[in-house]
Protein backbone atom coordinates (compact mmCIF):
# COMPACT_ATOMS: atom_id res chain seq x y z
CA UNK A 1 0.00 0.00 0.00
CA UNK A 2 1.47 3.41 -0.99
CA UNK A 3 2.55 5.77 1.78
CA UNK A 4 3.57 9.44 1.71
CA UNK A 5 6.73 10.89 3.23
CA UNK A 6 4.66 12.69 5.87
CA UNK A 7 2.96 9.43 6.81
CA UNK A 8 6.28 7.60 6.88
CA UNK A 9 7.73 10.19 9.24
CA UNK A 10 4.78 9.77 11.64
CA UNK A 11 4.96 5.98 11.44
CA UNK A 12 8.69 6.09 12.10
CA UNK A 13 8.30 8.38 15.13
CA UNK A 14 5.64 6.01 16.48
CA UNK A 15 7.89 2.98 15.99
CA UNK A 16 10.84 4.69 17.70
CA UNK A 17 8.59 5.72 20.60
CA UNK A 18 8.33 2.06 21.59
CA UNK A 19 11.86 2.32 23.04
CA UNK A 20 12.52 6.08 23.19
CA UNK A 21 10.77 8.96 24.92
CA UNK A 22 8.18 10.56 22.58
CA UNK A 23 10.13 13.81 22.15
CA UNK A 24 13.36 11.91 21.53
CA UNK A 25 11.61 9.63 19.03
CA UNK A 26 10.22 12.62 17.12
CA UNK A 27 13.63 14.31 16.98
CA UNK A 28 15.38 11.12 15.90
CA UNK A 29 12.84 10.47 13.17
CA UNK A 30 13.73 13.86 11.71
CA UNK A 31 17.40 12.91 11.80
CA UNK A 32 16.61 9.76 9.85
CA UNK A 33 14.98 11.87 7.17
CA UNK A 34 17.68 14.53 7.11
CA UNK A 35 20.78 12.35 7.40
CA UNK A 36 19.51 9.12 5.91
CA UNK A 37 16.99 10.10 3.23
CA UNK A 38 18.17 13.66 2.50
CA UNK A 39 14.75 15.08 3.32
CA UNK A 40 14.99 18.13 5.60
CA UNK A 41 12.08 19.84 7.35
CA UNK A 42 11.48 22.28 4.53
CA UNK A 43 11.32 19.48 2.00
CA UNK A 44 8.94 17.51 4.23
CA UNK A 45 6.70 20.56 4.60
CA UNK A 46 6.53 21.29 0.88
CA UNK A 47 6.64 17.79 -0.59
CA UNK A 48 5.47 15.55 2.22
CA UNK A 49 2.50 14.32 0.20
CA UNK A 50 4.78 12.62 -2.34
CA UNK A 51 4.81 8.82 -2.36
CA UNK A 52 7.77 7.03 -0.79
CA UNK A 53 9.61 4.74 -3.18
CA UNK A 54 9.81 1.01 -2.46
CA UNK A 55 13.60 1.29 -2.17
CA UNK A 56 13.34 3.95 0.55
CA UNK A 57 10.72 1.96 2.46
CA UNK A 58 12.97 -1.10 2.46
CA UNK A 59 15.91 1.00 3.61
CA UNK A 60 13.97 2.49 6.52
CA UNK A 61 12.77 -0.98 7.47
CA UNK A 62 16.36 -2.27 7.57
CA UNK A 63 17.46 0.69 9.70
CA UNK A 64 14.55 0.17 12.07
CA UNK A 65 15.38 -3.50 12.61
CA UNK A 66 18.90 -2.52 13.67
CA UNK A 67 17.70 0.36 15.82
CA UNK A 68 15.15 -1.83 17.65
CA UNK A 69 17.91 -3.97 19.10
CA UNK A 70 19.66 -0.86 20.43
CA UNK A 71 22.21 -0.06 17.75
CA UNK A 72 22.76 3.74 17.81
CA UNK A 73 21.65 5.74 14.79
CA UNK A 74 25.16 7.16 14.36
CA UNK A 75 26.58 3.68 13.77
CA UNK A 76 23.76 2.80 11.41
CA UNK A 77 24.29 5.90 9.27
CA UNK A 78 28.07 5.99 9.81
CA UNK A 79 28.57 9.52 11.09
CA UNK A 80 27.72 12.03 13.80
CA UNK A 81 27.69 15.81 13.73
CA UNK A 82 29.86 17.76 16.17
CA UNK A 83 30.66 21.45 16.21
CA UNK A 84 28.96 21.86 12.85
CA UNK A 85 31.15 19.20 11.24
CA UNK A 86 30.35 15.70 10.07
CA UNK A 87 32.58 13.08 11.71
CA UNK A 88 32.75 9.49 10.52
CA UNK A 89 32.22 6.99 13.34
CA UNK A 90 32.58 3.23 13.49
CA UNK A 91 32.20 0.68 16.26
CA UNK A 92 35.90 1.27 16.98
CA UNK A 93 35.13 4.82 18.19
CA UNK A 94 32.80 6.46 20.68
CA UNK A 95 29.93 8.46 19.28
CA UNK A 96 30.53 12.21 19.82
CA UNK A 97 28.20 13.72 22.41
CA UNK A 98 27.05 17.30 22.95
CA UNK A 99 28.64 17.47 26.43
CA UNK A 100 32.10 17.07 24.94
CA UNK A 101 31.72 20.44 23.22
CA UNK A 102 31.91 21.95 26.71
CA UNK A 103 35.32 20.29 27.12
CA UNK A 104 36.43 21.76 23.80
CA UNK A 105 35.28 25.24 24.82
CA UNK A 106 37.12 24.95 28.14
CA UNK A 107 40.29 23.83 26.38
CA UNK A 108 40.12 26.74 23.93
CA UNK A 109 39.58 29.18 26.78
CA UNK A 110 42.50 27.84 28.84
CA UNK A 111 44.79 27.54 25.84
CA UNK A 112 44.20 31.10 24.69
CA UNK A 113 44.61 32.42 28.23
CA UNK A 114 47.97 30.67 28.61
CA UNK A 115 49.09 31.45 25.08
CA UNK A 116 49.98 27.85 24.30
CA UNK A 117 51.21 26.47 21.02
CA UNK A 118 51.73 22.71 21.60
CA UNK A 119 48.47 20.89 22.35
CA UNK A 120 47.73 17.16 22.77
CA UNK A 121 44.45 15.26 22.45
CA UNK A 122 44.89 12.00 24.36
CA UNK A 123 42.61 9.12 23.38
CA UNK A 124 41.34 11.00 20.35
CA UNK A 125 38.83 8.37 19.13
CA UNK A 126 37.10 9.79 16.07
CA UNK A 127 39.28 12.90 16.45
CA UNK A 128 36.67 15.47 17.43
CA UNK A 129 38.67 17.38 20.06
CA UNK A 130 42.01 17.45 18.27
CA UNK A 131 40.52 18.17 14.87
CA UNK A 132 38.31 20.99 16.10
CA UNK A 133 41.23 22.59 17.93
CA UNK A 134 43.34 22.33 14.77
CA UNK A 135 40.55 23.93 12.73
CA UNK A 136 39.83 26.74 15.19
CA UNK A 137 43.32 27.73 16.34
CA UNK A 138 46.89 28.10 15.00
CA UNK A 139 48.09 25.56 17.59
CA UNK A 140 50.23 22.55 16.72
CA UNK A 141 48.01 19.61 17.64
CA UNK A 142 49.08 16.03 18.31
CA UNK A 143 46.49 13.29 18.88
CA UNK A 144 47.11 9.86 20.34
CA UNK A 145 45.11 6.68 20.76
CA UNK A 146 45.91 3.15 21.87
CA UNK A 147 43.56 1.84 19.16
CA UNK A 148 45.01 1.91 15.66
CA UNK A 149 41.51 1.39 14.27
CA UNK A 150 40.29 4.53 16.02
CA UNK A 151 43.31 6.47 14.75
CA UNK A 152 42.49 5.38 11.21
CA UNK A 153 38.99 6.85 11.58
CA UNK A 154 40.39 10.08 13.05
CA UNK A 155 42.85 10.39 10.15
CA UNK A 156 40.00 10.08 7.65
CA UNK A 157 38.04 12.77 9.48
CA UNK A 158 41.04 15.10 9.62
CA UNK A 159 41.69 14.70 5.91
CA UNK A 160 38.06 15.30 4.97
CA UNK A 161 37.88 18.43 7.13
CA UNK A 162 41.28 19.77 6.12
CA UNK A 163 42.75 19.72 9.64
CA UNK A 164 46.53 19.74 10.08
CA UNK A 165 47.21 17.35 12.94
CA UNK A 166 49.84 14.79 13.90
CA UNK A 167 48.56 11.36 14.91
CA UNK A 168 50.59 8.97 17.08
CA UNK A 169 49.77 5.43 18.17
CA UNK A 170 50.25 4.35 21.77
CA UNK A 171 49.10 4.41 25.38
CA UNK A 172 48.12 7.79 26.86
CA UNK A 173 51.04 10.27 26.74
CA UNK A 174 53.79 7.75 25.96
CA UNK A 175 53.89 8.30 22.18
CA UNK A 176 53.52 12.09 22.41
CA UNK A 177 56.77 14.03 21.94
CA UNK A 178 57.84 16.97 24.08
CA UNK A 179 57.07 19.75 24.53
CA UNK A 180 53.45 19.52 25.58
CA UNK A 181 51.76 22.61 26.98
CA UNK A 182 48.04 21.85 27.04
CA UNK A 183 46.64 18.35 27.30
CA UNK A 184 42.98 17.64 26.49
CA UNK A 185 41.21 14.31 26.83
CA UNK A 186 37.88 12.56 27.00
CA UNK A 187 39.23 9.37 28.56
CA UNK A 188 37.28 6.26 29.57
CA UNK A 189 35.69 7.09 32.93
CA UNK A 190 32.78 4.66 33.45
CA UNK A 191 33.04 2.32 36.44
CA UNK A 192 32.92 -1.32 35.16
CA UNK A 193 30.62 -2.11 38.10
CA UNK A 194 27.98 0.10 36.48
CA UNK A 195 27.99 -1.79 33.18
CA UNK A 196 24.68 -3.55 33.80
CA UNK A 197 22.89 -0.27 34.55
CA UNK A 198 23.87 1.55 31.35
CA UNK A 199 21.52 2.22 28.46
CA UNK A 200 21.57 -0.57 25.88
CA UNK A 201 23.01 1.68 23.14
CA UNK A 202 26.32 1.79 25.03
CA UNK A 203 26.75 -1.96 24.59
CA UNK A 204 27.53 -1.23 20.92
CA UNK A 205 30.34 1.21 21.73
CA UNK A 206 33.94 0.07 22.36
CA UNK A 207 34.42 -1.01 25.97
CA UNK A 208 38.06 0.11 25.86
CA UNK A 209 36.86 3.66 25.29
CA UNK A 210 34.17 3.54 27.99
CA UNK A 211 35.41 1.74 31.08
CA UNK A 212 38.30 2.40 33.45
CA UNK A 213 39.34 0.57 36.60
CA UNK A 214 39.41 2.14 40.05
CA UNK A 215 35.73 3.15 39.84
CA UNK A 216 36.34 4.81 36.48
CA UNK A 217 39.19 6.99 37.76
CA UNK A 218 42.29 5.02 36.75
CA UNK A 219 43.03 6.60 33.39
CA UNK A 220 42.12 10.15 34.40
CA UNK A 221 44.47 9.79 37.37
CA UNK A 222 47.27 8.44 35.20
CA UNK A 223 46.87 11.24 32.65
CA UNK A 224 47.18 13.82 35.43
CA UNK A 225 50.32 12.13 36.77
CA UNK A 226 51.98 11.75 33.37
CA UNK A 227 51.13 15.30 32.32
CA UNK A 228 52.63 16.72 35.53
CA UNK A 229 55.79 14.64 35.10
CA UNK A 230 56.14 15.75 31.47
CA UNK A 231 55.84 19.43 32.36
CA UNK A 232 52.46 20.24 30.85
CA UNK A 233 51.05 23.62 31.83
CA UNK A 234 47.41 22.57 31.91
CA UNK A 235 45.10 19.56 31.61
CA UNK A 236 41.43 19.63 30.62
CA UNK A 237 39.56 16.35 31.12
CA UNK A 238 36.01 15.19 30.57
CA UNK A 239 34.94 13.35 33.73
CA UNK A 240 31.96 11.43 35.03
CA UNK A 241 29.22 12.69 37.33
CA UNK A 242 30.37 12.71 40.94
CA UNK A 243 34.05 12.17 40.13
CA UNK A 244 35.09 15.77 40.72
CA UNK A 245 36.02 15.77 44.44
CA UNK A 246 38.17 12.63 44.23
CA UNK A 247 39.94 13.76 41.06
CA UNK A 248 40.62 17.21 42.52
CA UNK A 249 42.34 15.53 45.45
CA UNK A 250 44.32 13.22 43.17
CA UNK A 251 45.35 16.12 40.93
CA UNK A 252 46.69 18.04 43.91
CA UNK A 253 48.55 14.92 45.05
CA UNK A 254 50.13 14.70 41.59
CA UNK A 255 51.50 18.23 41.95
CA UNK A 256 48.91 20.36 40.21
CA UNK A 257 48.50 23.68 42.02
CA UNK A 258 45.17 24.94 40.69
CA UNK A 259 42.40 22.40 40.16
CA UNK A 260 38.69 22.97 39.61
CA UNK A 261 35.65 21.30 38.06
CA UNK A 262 32.90 22.63 35.85
CA UNK A 263 29.40 21.26 35.56
CA UNK A 264 27.23 20.39 32.58
CA UNK A 265 23.71 21.64 31.85
CA UNK A 266 22.30 19.20 34.41
CA UNK A 267 24.59 20.52 37.13
CA UNK A 268 26.76 17.37 37.15
CA UNK A 269 30.55 17.22 37.17
CA UNK A 270 31.73 17.17 33.56
CA UNK A 271 35.11 18.92 33.24
CA UNK A 272 38.25 18.90 35.36
CA UNK A 273 40.81 21.66 34.81
CA UNK A 274 44.31 21.39 36.32
CA UNK A 275 46.86 24.19 36.03
CA UNK A 276 50.50 24.41 37.04
N, C-alpha and C positions, 0 to 999 in steps of 0.2 A: 504494500500500500504506500503510495507517495506521501512524502512528508516535507514540509517547508523548513527553511533554516531557522526560522523563529520557533517552530514547534520542536525542532531538534534541540535547540538550546534549552528550552523548558524541560524537555524529557531528560536531557543530560543533567541539568541541575537537580532534578528530582532523583535521578539514579545516584548521584554523588551524595545527596542528602541522607542516604541510607547509612553512610559511615562518616559523614562530615556534618558539622553544624550548618544549618540552612544558609547563613550569610557566607560562610566559607565555601559551601558548595556552589552558590551563585557566582561568587568571584572566580572560583576555579573553572567553572564552565566557560566563563568569558575568556580565560587564558587559553583554554583548549581551542576556542574559535580563533583567537588572535594569533597564538603561536603555532597551533597545529594546522588550522584550516585557512589561515590568512584572511580571516573575516573579522575586522574590527567592529567597534560599536556603531560607527557611522554607517558601515556597510550593512550591518544587521538591521539598522533602523530604516534604511532606504531600499534594501533588497531582500528583506527577511521573508517575503512571501514567495521567493523563488524555490523551486524544488531541489532537494538535496540529491546529488548523484548517488548511484549505487556504490561506486568506489568509495566515496566519502563516508557513507553509512557503514560500510564494512570496516573502514579505518577506525572510525569512532568506536565501533563495537570491539575491535581488537584492543584499543587503548583502554576501554572500560574494563575488560576482563583482567588486564594487568593491574589497573588501579584498584579494583575490588579486593585484591589480595594484599594491598598495602604498598605496592611499588609507587614511589613518589613520581609526580608528573614530570619533574625535571629530568629524571632518568629515562622516562618514557620518550620524551621529546628530544633529550640529549643536550639541553642547555638550560641555564638560568640567567636572569638579568641581575646585574649588580652595578650600582653607581652609573646607571644609564648605558652600560655595556652588556653585550651578550657573551657569556662565558660558557664554553663547552664543559660539560661534566660527564663523568662516567662513574661506574660503581667503584672505581679506584680513588675517587675524590669525594669529599664532603660536598653537600649542596650549599652554596652561599646563602646566608640568612641576613635579613635586614639589620639585626643587632650588630653584626660585624662592621657595618658602616660606621657605627659609633666608635669602634676601635680605630678605624682608619682616620676619622676626624681627629681623635685624640692624638694619634701619631703625627699627623700633619701639624697640629697645633704645637706639640712639644718640639718637633723637629725644627720648625720655623723659629720658635723662641730661642732654641739653643744654637741655631745657625749651623746645623749639621750638614755633612756632605755624603758620608758613607752610612748607608742604611741597609739593614738585613731583615728579611722576612723568613722566619724560621718555621718549617713545616708548612710550606706554601700551598700545598694541595692543588687546587685548580688555578692558583696564582693571583687571586683577587686582590690581596693586600699589596703585594710587591708590584704587580702590574699597575694598579691604580696610582701608587706612589710614583712610579716611573713616568706615568702619563701626566701627572699633575704637578710635578716638581722637577728641578734640575738635578736632583740627587742621583748619586751612583748607587743603584740598588742591586743587592745580591739576594737570591732566594734559594733556600735549601729544603730538601725533603728526604726522608729515609726511604721513601717509595719511588723507585725509578718510573713506575707506571704513572704516578701522580705528576712527577716532573715532566713526563712526556706530554701530558694534557696541558700543563701550565705553559710549556714551550709553544704549543699550538696556539693557545690563547694570546700569548705575548706577540707572536708573529702576526696573527690576524688583526690585533689592535695597534700594531706598530710601536710596541713598548720596548725600549732598550733596557735589558736586564740580564744579569749573569746568573745562570742556574748551576748549582752544585749539588751533588748527590752525597748524602751521608746523614749521620745522626746528630740532630740538634745543631750546635755551633761548631762541631768538629771540622766540617769541610769548609767553613767560612774563613777567608783570609783576613788578617789584620790590615788596616785598622777597622774597627767597627765602632760607630758613634751611637747610633740609635738602633735598637733591636725591637722588632714588632713580631707578634706571634698570636695565632689562634690555636693553641696546642690542645691535644686531647685532655679533657678535664672531667669526664663523667666517671663516677665511682662504679666499678664493675658490679658492686653489690646492688646497684639500682637497675641493672639491665632488664630485669623482669617487669619493671614498672614503666618502662619507656614506651612511647607511642610506637605502633607497629611499623611505621615508615622508617624508623631508625634502624630496623633490622636489615634494611637493604644497603645501608651506608657502611663504609669500611670500619671495622672494629678498631683497627690500629689508629685511626684518626679520631675515635670517639673516647676510648677508655684509657684511664691511667691508674696505676696502682696508688696506694697510700690515700685512699678515699678521693681519688681524682686529682691529687695534688703533686704527684711525683714529678711529672715533666715540667710543670710550672716552676716548681722548686729548683729543679736542676738547671733550667734556663736562667733563672735569677743568679744562681751560683756561678755558672759558666760565664755569664755576661759580666759579672763583677770581676771575676778573675782575669778576663780578657780586656778589661779597661773600658767597657762601654760607658757612655755618659748617661744613657737612659734606656729603660725597658718599658714597653707598653704591651700588656697581655690581655687577651680575652679570658675571663674566668667564669666559673659557675656560680649560681646563686648560693649565698651563704659562705663562700670560700674566702671572702675578703679579710676578715680578722686574722685567720690563721696564716694567710699568705703575707699579710703586712708584717706579722711577727717574724716569719721566715725570711722575708726580704731584709729586714733590719739585721737579723742574725748573719746574713750573707754579706753585710757591709754597706747596704744601701742606706743613705742618710735620710732622704725624703721619700716617703711612700704613702700613697693614698689610693682610694678606690673611687670609682664613679658608678652610678646606677643607670639601669636601662629605663625604658618608659614605664615599666611595672614597678619601679622602685627597688629592683633586685641588683645585687652586685653583678657587674658585667665587665668592668675594666680595672686593671691594676696598673698604676704608674709608679715606677721606681726611678729616682734620680740620684746622681752622685752627690 
